[in-house]
Amino acid sequence: MTQTVQTSVFTHSRLYSKRYYPGNIYNVVINCEDGEYYEYEVEADTFAKATEIAENMALDLMADITYVEVYRA
């Protein structure tokens, strides 16, 4: 006689603990030297991480960044 056994292992991962809530959405405005600006909505854990993500997005566009504004959404 054969018996099938199913074993489940649940682990707590960072993906599980990172649920969407209003605290981790940031509005970021990248202001450039030529007067242009880029607005992004970024998901991050802190203001610093939101700034870093938005700067990388702007650098992909080869924008000359003057200053960065970060607001909690």
N, CA, C and O atoms as CSV, one atom per row, in Angstrom:
chain,resi,resn,atom,element,x,y,z
A,1,MET,N,N,0.843,-1.175,0.000
A,1,MET,CA,C,0.000,0.000,0.000
A,1,MET,C,C,0.891,1.242,0.000
A,1,MET,O,O,1.820,1.342,0.802
A,2,THR,N,N,0.611,2.180,-0.891
A,2,THR,CA,C,1.367,3.418,-1.001
A,2,THR,C,C,0.529,4.561,-0.446
A,2,THR,O,O,-0.666,4.673,-0.719
A,3,GLN,N,N,1.184,5.399,0.333
A,3,GLN,CA,C,0.487,6.540,0.915
A,3,GLN,C,C,1.199,7.813,0.490
A,3,GLN,O,O,2.419,7.912,0.620
A,4,THR,N,N,0.459,8.783,-0.014
A,4,THR,CA,C,1.017,10.054,-0.446
A,4,THR,C,C,0.988,11.036,0.718
A,4,THR,O,O,-0.029,11.208,1.390
A,5,VAL,N,N,2.122,11.667,0.934
A,5,VAL,CA,C,2.234,12.649,2.012
A,5,VAL,C,C,2.679,13.969,1.404
A,5,VAL,O,O,3.622,14.005,0.614
A,6,GLN,N,N,2.017,15.037,1.763
A,6,GLN,CA,C,2.393,16.361,1.282
A,6,GLN,C,C,2.904,17.180,2.459
A,6,GLN,O,O,2.247,17.289,3.495
A,7,THR,N,N,4.079,17.747,2.278
A,7,THR,CA,C,4.675,18.574,3.321
A,7,THR,C,C,4.806,19.991,2.795
A,7,THR,O,O,5.312,20.201,1.693
A,8,SER,N,N,4.359,20.955,3.566
A,8,SER,CA,C,4.464,22.354,3.177
A,8,SER,C,C,5.363,23.087,4.154
A,8,SER,O,O,5.272,22.901,5.368
A,9,VAL,N,N,6.216,23.906,3.613
A,9,VAL,CA,C,7.099,24.713,4.440
A,9,VAL,C,C,6.840,26.169,4.086
A,9,VAL,O,O,6.967,26.567,2.928
A,10,PHE,N,N,6.480,26.956,5.080
A,10,PHE,CA,C,6.226,28.372,4.864
A,10,PHE,C,C,7.372,29.172,5.455
A,10,PHE,O,O,7.752,28.983,6.610
A,11,THR,N,N,7.898,30.040,4.668
A,11,THR,CA,C,8.966,30.904,5.163
A,11,THR,C,C,8.512,32.344,5.062
A,11,THR,O,O,7.691,32.692,4.213
A,12,HIS,N,N,9.039,33.159,5.914
A,12,HIS,CA,C,8.718,34.585,5.913
A,12,HIS,C,C,9.773,35.300,5.082
A,12,HIS,O,O,10.939,35.375,5.470
A,13,SER,N,N,9.361,35.812,3.960
A,13,SER,CA,C,10.317,36.493,3.086
A,13,SER,C,C,10.029,37.983,3.063
A,13,SER,O,O,8.999,38.443,3.555
A,14,ARG,N,N,10.948,38.717,2.488
A,14,ARG,CA,C,10.793,40.166,2.389
A,14,ARG,C,C,9.611,40.516,1.492
A,14,ARG,O,O,8.942,41.526,1.712
A,15,LEU,N,N,9.356,39.701,0.499
A,15,LEU,CA,C,8.236,39.946,-0.399
A,15,LEU,C,C,6.915,39.905,0.371
A,15,LEU,O,O,6.001,40.685,0.104
A,16,TYR,N,N,6.835,38.991,1.319
A,16,TYR,CA,C,5.633,38.890,2.124
A,16,TYR,C,C,5.439,40.112,3.006
A,16,TYR,O,O,4.322,40.610,3.150
A,17,SER,N,N,6.521,40.594,3.593
A,17,SER,CA,C,6.407,41.707,4.526
A,17,SER,C,C,6.246,43.048,3.824
A,17,SER,O,O,5.920,44.048,4.462
A,18,LYS,N,N,6.470,43.072,2.525
A,18,LYS,CA,C,6.380,44.328,1.784
A,18,LYS,C,C,5.028,44.405,1.085
A,18,LYS,O,O,4.933,44.212,-0.127
A,19,ARG,N,N,4.020,44.679,1.832
A,19,ARG,CA,C,2.690,44.819,1.266
A,19,ARG,C,C,2.491,46.266,0.831
A,19,ARG,O,O,3.168,47.177,1.307
A,20,TYR,N,N,1.557,46.450,-0.077
A,20,TYR,CA,C,1.298,47.797,-0.553
A,20,TYR,C,C,0.460,48.557,0.466
A,20,TYR,O,O,-0.645,48.140,0.813
A,21,TYR,N,N,0.978,49.638,0.923
A,21,TYR,CA,C,0.255,50.537,1.795
A,21,TYR,C,C,0.707,51.948,1.444
A,21,TYR,O,O,1.776,52.118,0.858
A,22,PRO,N,N,-0.069,52.948,1.781
A,22,PRO,CA,C,0.240,54.310,1.339
A,22,PRO,C,C,1.604,54.826,1.773
A,22,PRO,O,O,2.085,55.810,1.212
A,23,GLY,N,N,2.233,54.201,2.741
A,23,GLY,CA,C,3.505,54.688,3.247
A,23,GLY,C,C,4.692,54.428,2.351
A,23,GLY,O,O,5.744,55.034,2.556
A,24,ASN,N,N,4.572,53.541,1.351
A,24,ASN,CA,C,5.750,53.263,0.550
A,24,ASN,C,C,5.625,53.714,-0.903
A,24,ASN,O,O,6.338,53.201,-1.765
A,25,ILE,N,N,4.748,54.650,-1.190
A,25,ILE,CA,C,4.649,55.265,-2.514
A,25,ILE,C,C,5.081,56.724,-2.381
A,25,ILE,O,O,4.572,57.460,-1.536
A,26,TYR,N,N,6.027,57.128,-3.228
A,26,TYR,CA,C,6.570,58.486,-3.186
A,26,TYR,C,C,6.435,59.140,-4.557
A,26,TYR,O,O,6.605,58.485,-5.586
A,27,ASN,N,N,6.131,60.426,-4.562
A,27,ASN,CA,C,6.173,61.231,-5.781
A,27,ASN,C,C,7.519,61.931,-5.816
A,27,ASN,O,O,7.911,62.590,-4.853
A,28,VAL,N,N,8.224,61.787,-6.925
A,28,VAL,CA,C,9.560,62.359,-7.052
A,28,VAL,C,C,9.586,63.257,-8.280
A,28,VAL,O,O,9.122,62.871,-9.353
A,29,VAL,N,N,10.133,64.456,-8.115
A,29,VAL,CA,C,10.308,65.393,-9.225
A,29,VAL,C,C,11.802,65.630,-9.396
A,29,VAL,O,O,12.478,66.088,-8.474
A,30,ILE,N,N,12.309,65.314,-10.585
A,30,ILE,CA,C,13.714,65.549,-10.922
A,30,ILE,C,C,13.770,66.831,-11.737
A,30,ILE,O,O,13.211,66.888,-12.832
A,31,ASN,N,N,14.430,67.856,-11.228
A,31,ASN,CA,C,14.578,69.127,-11.930
A,31,ASN,C,C,15.929,69.151,-12.628
A,31,ASN,O,O,16.954,68.811,-12.038
A,32,CYS,N,N,15.916,69.562,-13.903
A,32,CYS,CA,C,17.132,69.550,-14.716
A,32,CYS,C,C,17.642,70.966,-14.944
A,32,CYS,O,O,16.945,71.947,-14.687
A,33,GLU,N,N,18.882,71.049,-15.436
A,33,GLU,CA,C,19.533,72.344,-15.646
A,33,GLU,C,C,18.849,73.190,-16.710
A,33,GLU,O,O,18.866,74.418,-16.619
A,34,ASP,N,N,18.250,72.563,-17.713
A,34,ASP,CA,C,17.640,73.319,-18.808
A,34,ASP,C,C,16.181,73.681,-18.544
A,34,ASP,O,O,15.478,74.105,-19.462
A,35,GLY,N,N,15.716,73.522,-17.307
A,35,GLY,CA,C,14.353,73.894,-16.956
A,35,GLY,C,C,13.350,72.763,-17.095
A,35,GLY,O,O,12.202,72.906,-16.672
A,36,GLU,N,N,13.752,71.653,-17.673
A,36,GLU,CA,C,12.855,70.512,-17.779
A,36,GLU,C,C,12.743,69.809,-16.430
A,36,GLU,O,O,13.607,69.953,-15.566
A,37,TYR,N,N,11.676,69.057,-16.267
A,37,TYR,CA,C,11.540,68.256,-15.053
A,37,TYR,C,C,10.840,66.947,-15.397
A,37,TYR,O,O,10.053,66.867,-16.340
A,38,TYR,N,N,11.146,65.936,-14.616
A,38,TYR,CA,C,10.562,64.614,-14.787
A,38,TYR,C,C,9.885,64.223,-13.483
A,38,TYR,O,O,10.466,64.340,-12.404
A,39,GLU,N,N,8.651,63.759,-13.601
A,39,GLU,CA,C,7.913,63.331,-12.418
A,39,GLU,C,C,7.786,61.814,-12.432
A,39,GLU,O,O,7.455,61.212,-13.454
A,40,TYR,N,N,8.055,61.211,-11.283
A,40,TYR,CA,C,7.958,59.765,-11.142
A,40,TYR,C,C,7.151,59.424,-9.904
A,40,TYR,O,O,7.140,60.170,-8.926
A,41,GLU,N,N,6.484,58.301,-9.960
A,41,GLU,CA,C,5.850,57.728,-8.781
A,41,GLU,C,C,6.637,56.464,-8.469
A,41,GLU,O,O,6.695,55.547,-9.289
A,42,VAL,N,N,7.238,56.411,-7.293
A,42,VAL,CA,C,8.204,55.375,-6.961
A,42,VAL,C,C,7.754,54.625,-5.713
A,42,VAL,O,O,7.248,55.227,-4.765
A,43,GLU,N,N,7.941,53.312,-5.720
A,43,GLU,CA,C,7.700,52.518,-4.525
A,43,GLU,C,C,9.039,52.280,-3.848
A,43,GLU,O,O,9.961,51.737,-4.456
A,44,ALA,N,N,9.144,52.685,-2.591
A,44,ALA,CA,C,10.391,52.523,-1.843
A,44,ALA,C,C,10.080,52.479,-0.352
A,44,ALA,O,O,8.987,52.840,0.087
A,45,ASP,N,N,11.065,52.031,0.410
A,45,ASP,CA,C,10.892,51.944,1.860
A,45,ASP,C,C,11.208,53.255,2.571
A,45,ASP,O,O,10.659,53.525,3.640
A,46,THR,N,N,12.094,54.078,1.986
A,46,THR,CA,C,12.502,55.334,2.618
A,46,THR,C,C,12.589,56.436,1.569
A,46,THR,O,O,12.561,56.173,0.367
A,47,PHE,N,N,12.694,57.674,2.046
A,47,PHE,CA,C,12.885,58.805,1.142
A,47,PHE,C,C,14.195,58.659,0.374
A,47,PHE,O,O,14.256,58.955,-0.819
A,48,ALA,N,N,15.239,58.203,1.057
A,48,ALA,CA,C,16.549,58.056,0.415
A,48,ALA,C,C,16.499,57.038,-0.715
A,48,ALA,O,O,17.080,57.262,-1.777
A,49,LYS,N,N,15.818,55.933,-0.498
A,49,LYS,CA,C,15.715,54.901,-1.535
A,49,LYS,C,C,14.878,55.403,-2.708
A,49,LYS,O,O,15.190,55.100,-3.859
A,50,ALA,N,N,13.820,56.164,-2.433
A,50,ALA,CA,C,12.997,56.739,-3.500
A,50,ALA,C,C,13.819,57.702,-4.344
A,50,ALA,O,O,13.695,57.721,-5.569
A,51,THR,N,N,14.660,58.503,-3.691
A,51,THR,CA,C,15.537,59.428,-4.409
A,51,THR,C,C,16.518,58.673,-5.281
A,51,THR,O,O,16.742,59.043,-6.434
A,52,GLU,N,N,17.101,57.626,-4.744
A,52,GLU,CA,C,18.076,56.831,-5.497
A,52,GLU,C,C,17.443,56.190,-6.732
A,52,GLU,O,O,18.040,56.202,-7.809
A,53,ILE,N,N,16.254,55.637,-6.587
A,53,ILE,CA,C,15.565,55.004,-7.712
A,53,ILE,C,C,15.253,56.034,-8.790
A,53,ILE,O,O,15.481,55.783,-9.973
A,54,ALA,N,N,14.730,57.197,-8.389
A,54,ALA,CA,C,14.377,58.239,-9.356
A,54,ALA,C,C,15.612,58.807,-10.047
A,54,ALA,O,O,15.568,59.096,-11.243
A,55,GLU,N,N,16.712,58.971,-9.314
A,55,GLU,CA,C,17.954,59.453,-9.932
A,55,GLU,C,C,18.443,58.479,-10.995
A,55,GLU,O,O,18.887,58.898,-12.064
A,56,ASN,N,N,18.364,57.193,-10.710
A,56,ASN,CA,C,18.781,56.199,-11.698
A,56,ASN,C,C,17.891,56.231,-12.935
A,56,ASN,O,O,18.375,56.051,-14.052
A,57,MET,N,N,16.593,56.460,-12.741
A,57,MET,CA,C,15.680,56.558,-13.880
A,57,MET,C,C,16.006,57.789,-14.723
A,57,MET,O,O,15.978,57.723,-15.951
A,58,ALA,N,N,16.312,58.908,-14.073
A,58,ALA,CA,C,16.647,60.136,-14.793
A,58,ALA,C,C,17.995,60.008,-15.498
A,58,ALA,O,O,18.167,60.517,-16.606
A,59,LEU,N,N,18.941,59.338,-14.869
A,59,LEU,CA,C,20.251,59.150,-15.502
A,59,LEU,C,C,20.154,58.262,-16.736
A,59,LEU,O,O,20.946,58.407,-17.667
A,60,ASP,N,N,19.188,57.341,-16.750
A,60,ASP,CA,C,18.957,56.532,-17.949
A,60,ASP,C,C,18.535,57.404,-19.124
A,60,ASP,O,O,18.788,57.062,-20.279
A,61,LEU,N,N,17.886,58.541,-18.828
A,61,LEU,CA,C,17.489,59.497,-19.869
A,61,LEU,C,C,18.588,60.512,-20.161
A,61,LEU,O,O,18.412,61.402,-20.994
A,62,MET,N,N,19.726,60.377,-19.473
A,62,MET,CA,C,20.867,61.285,-19.602
A,62,MET,C,C,20.491,62.718,-19.231
A,62,MET,O,O,20.909,63.665,-19.897
A,63,ALA,N,N,19.708,62.873,-18.177
A,63,ALA,CA,C,19.283,64.191,-17.717
A,63,ALA,C,C,20.347,64.791,-16.803
A,63,ALA,O,O,20.962,64.085,-16.004
A,64,ASP,N,N,20.557,66.099,-16.927
A,64,ASP,CA,C,21.470,66.824,-16.040
A,64,ASP,C,C,20.674,67.284,-14.819
A,64,ASP,O,O,19.950,68.278,-14.880
A,65,ILE,N,N,20.810,66.571,-13.737
A,65,ILE,CA,C,19.994,66.799,-12.545
A,65,ILE,C,C,20.505,68.010,-11.771
A,65,ILE,O,O,21.688,68.096,-11.442
A,66,THR,N,N,19.591,68.949,-11.482
A,66,THR,CA,C,19.910,70.095,-10.642
A,66,THR,C,C,19.554,69.792,-9.193
A,66,THR,O,O,20.400,69.900,-8.305
A,67,TYR,N,N,18.314,69.417,-8.959
A,67,TYR,CA,C,17.895,69.016,-7.618
A,67,TYR,C,C,16.697,68.080,-7.712
A,67,TYR,O,O,16.036,67.978,-8.745
A,68,VAL,N,N,16.444,67.402,-6.602
A,68,VAL,CA,C,15.409,66.374,-6.539
A,68,VAL,C,C,14.421,66.731,-5.434
A,68,VAL,O,O,14.822,67.092,-4.328
A,69,GLU,N,N,13.132,66.631,-5.738
A,69,GLU,CA,C,12.082,66.836,-4.742
A,69,GLU,C,C,11.385,65.498,-4.510
A,69,GLU,O,O,11.005,64.818,-5.463
A,70,VAL,N,N,11.219,65.124,-3.250
A,70,VAL,CA,C,10.556,63.863,-2.913
A,70,VAL,C,C,9.401,64.161,-1.971
A,70,VAL,O,O,9.574,64.825,-0.949
A,71,TYR,N,N,8.214,63.658,-2.328
A,71,TYR,CA,C,7.018,63.853,-1.518
A,71,TYR,C,C,6.373,62.502,-1.252
A,71,TYR,O,O,6.399,61.613,-2.103
A,72,ARG,N,N,5.806,62.357,-0.088
A,72,ARG,CA,C,5.058,61.138,0.203
A,72,ARG,C,C,3.692,61.245,-0.470
A,72,ARG,O,O,3.001,62.254,-0.330
A,73,ALA,N,N,3.314,60.211,-1.190
A,73,ALA,CA,C,2.045,60.222,-1.936
A,73,ALA,C,C,0.861,60.061,-1.017
A,73,ALA,O,O,-0.280,60.049,-1.478
